[in-house]
């Protein structure tokens, strides 16, 4: 029986914290910066912790059997 592989796209985009939460880059900064407010651009720096519903989907990609 072959092993189930993790999704390689998820490996590149998300990481797990020590407490098991999912860390991801902020969305909405690829293009169209002219129409974004300075406050939005400032708040969208760095990374963020995903909400529980989204984290559940991502963890399933990381740990298909777990």
Secondary structure, 3 states (H helix, E strand, C coil): CCCCCCCHHHHHHEEECCCCCEEEECCCCCCCHHHCCHHHHHHCCCEEECCHHHHHHHHHHHCCCC
